[in-house]
Amino acid sequence: NGRLLCMCLLPCMMTGHLLVYVMVSIFVTISYAPPKITIHYVAPGLSANTSTLASHPLGPFWNLRLEDGALWNQLQHAWDRQHNPILRGNATGPVRKPKAKILSGIEEECLSDCVTRRCWLPRLRDVNGLPEQMKAFVRSMHCREYPLLINQQGACRRNGSGLALESPMLFMAIKSQVGNFENRQAIRETWGRSGLVWGESSRTGALVRTVFLLGRQDSSTGPHPDLKNLLELENQKYRDILQWDFQDTFFNLTLKDLLFWHWLRQYCPGATFVFKGDDDVLVRTDALLDYLHKQWEEHNLLRIYRNQTDVGLDLFVGDVIYNAMPNREPSAKYYIPESFYKGGYPPYAGGGGVVYSGSLALRLKEVSERVRLFPIDDVYLGMCLHRLGLTPSHHPGFLTFDLPEPDRGNPCAYKSVLLVHRRSPKKMLTLWKQLQNLPGRC
């Protein structure tokens, strides 16, 4: 009888245990909620070069509800209201600019004599507490026009003459400094050679023009040897130097973008594409031209298909950084005090090197007049793009954070690379020779 009873109860007990297990599992699944993780990176950020697809931003950057309480934010809000057609109404006629005006609680002295450095300093309690480099930027952040010390009016004209205008397929603008003679010469002898350059695989020739963007030597960092005569000799030989009369500091790199866009509109408005980069990167120009030829052909086919022959190409490509936050470490190179700027950064491409269409360069020039200067040039480009309603496109071939250490000496590891950062002049020359005829070797 006992055995019979056990045989009858055993299935019931197993079924009961199974039922309890299923119920507990269902209850745990329903009640469990994964922790919410806020993803962000600290500028200069981590790149998305591990994949062709990058994550979307956490939220919109450009809106009228940017965080208040910081100098840049308040000044930008004032400009947003000033350029808002709804708030501005249909007022016509000349607008008189007052000597002083109140912008979001900041008194702004409108001293326009930027050439003699008599620039306004907003009366803000936290300004005196800013680092000297940031304080110098604030004093001159409204100055946007500087005289050219060295110009190249014929950079986009055949044989330097003033006759037939010849628009380059790729115009390369390299940010350099007066003393970086070796960097500029290494670029001229390798990837930055001006003239007819052939693609890597398509063997299609394209006209390339290269200029170097310079300011004056930064006297605030101490005495420097007088290199003016050497620079003049260099320019007489190569005719590829553009120099403006402003101090060439890290926080003034944004000025090189603004002044170059102005120069491009005046002297080379027909350039199809523009490369902007540093003088310590290496670019596989032939592979880059193949990529740009493909983008241009696809754009032309799309224009014909849509019957929109007057639509320009809005291309901006690089190593895109998403969801970056300002660096609040005072000893960091990219330090941005909270009293100067609050909030996150828009998507932007690492400044080691980016490529954008010539038509977009002219649009960036126009929209920059409605965006306050920012001391980090990469981020400022992202701000201008956001103001245009555009987002930079990520390309895995732009390695602004370099290859993994074991692969840097292997030429075949560069097969899919368009740009790599950083390389000294010596390494640039050595690597360039190794990368010739790369498809046949790898």
C-alpha positions, 0 to 999 in steps of 0.5 A: 500500500505504501509503494502504491501511495508513493507512486500515486503522489510522486507525479503530483509532487513533480507537477507541483514543483514544476508549476512553482518553478514556472510561476517564479520564473514568470514573476522574475521575468516580469518584475526585472528591469535592466538598469538604465545606463547613460552612455557618454564619452569625455572629449576628445571622445572615443571614436566609432571606428570599430564599425561602419555603423555608429550609435545615434546621439542621445538627444538633440544638441541645437535648441533654444533650451541649451543650459544657461549659466555659462558664458558661451551659452548665454551669448549663443542664446542672444544670437539665436534670438537675434537671427530668429525670423519669428522674433525679429519680425519684418523690421526693415531699414538699417539697424544701429549697433549700440555701443553696449547692449545687454545679452542674457544678463551679460554686458557686452562692450562692442569694441570692434578694433580687433586688429589692435586687440582692443576686444571686448571682455564680457563682464562676468564674475567667473571670467577672472577665474578662467585659465589664461588661455581661455581668458585670452580666447574670451577677449577676442572671440568676437574677432573674425577678420584678420589681415592676410600676411601671405596670400596665394591668389593663383592657387586655383589658376592654371600655372598660377596665371590669372587667366583660365580658372581651374577648379581642383577635384580635391583642395587640401588645407593643412593646419600648420605652424610657422616652425613646422618646416619638416612637417610641411616638406614631408607632406609635399614629398608624399601625400600632399603633392599638388598637381595631377594625382591618380587614383589607386584602383580606378586610375582616374586622374584628378587635380589636387591643390595643397595649401598650409594654414598658418597664424603668427608665432605665439608670443605668449609661450615665450621668446621664439627665433625669428623665422620670418625670412625662412618662411618667406623663402619657403613661400617663394619656392612652393607658393602654398602658404596662407598666413593670417595676422593672429596668434597661432594658439591651440584655441585659435585653430577655429579661426583657421577654419573661418578664415579659410572658408572666406578665402575659399569663397573668394579664390577657389569657390569651384573646388569639388572637395576639401580636405582639412587636416593637421600636419602630422597625419598621413593620407592615402591620397590615391585611395581617398580620390577613388572614394571621392570619385565614387561619391561624386558619380553617385551624387550626379546620378541622383541629381539626374534621377530627381531632376535637381541639377542645382542641388549641391552635395552635402558630404562631411566624412571623418572619424565621428565622435558621438555623445562627447562631454566637455573635459572638466580636468583643468590640466587637460589640453581640451579643458573647458570650464563649466563657467564658459560652456554647459551641456554636451557636444554635438556629433563631430569628426576628429580634427586629425582630418576630415573631408567635405564637399566644396559646396558644403564649405561655402554653406559652413562659411555662411552659417558660422556667422550665426554660431559663436566661436568655440575654442575647440575647432572639431566641436565648432565644426559639429556645431555649424553642421548641426545648425545646418541640420546635418550630421557628419558621416563616419568612415572606418578608414579615418583612424584619428586614434591610430592603428593597434600597436602591432599593426602599425609596422605592417603595410598591408594593415593600411589597405582600407585606411584613408587617414592615420594620425599621428606620424612624424615627418621621418615616419611619414616618408618611410611609410609612404614608400611602403604603401606604394602599389599596395593592392598588388602586394596585399 
